[in-house]
Amino acid sequence: SIELAKYLNDKGVVKYSAYWCPNCLNQSELFGKQAYMELNVVECARDGINSQTQLCIDKKIKGFPTWEINGKLILGVLSLKELSKLTGFKN
């Protein structure tokens, strides 16, 4: 999952998230703590650490987590397999 996370970061994939969101926590647990640190995560909650609320508004983020892959927004928890498929990651 660390290789996948680094690949996603290199590909410009962004995860829009909110610290209070249970689905976001589930998503991070799929990666594991170390791999999750490699992801490009944007905090959307106004009172979150390093919040980028305006960016989330500009991107029209409607729920969490939302993945931005190749300019497309995909809402929901995605398995590592789904993320690999969507981004062309080969193990």
Secondary structure, 3 states (H helix, E strand, C coil): CHHHHHHHHHCCCEEEECCCCHHHHHHHHHHCHHHHCCCEEEECCCCCCCCCHHHHHHCCCCCCCEEEECCEEEECCCCHHHHHHHHCCCC
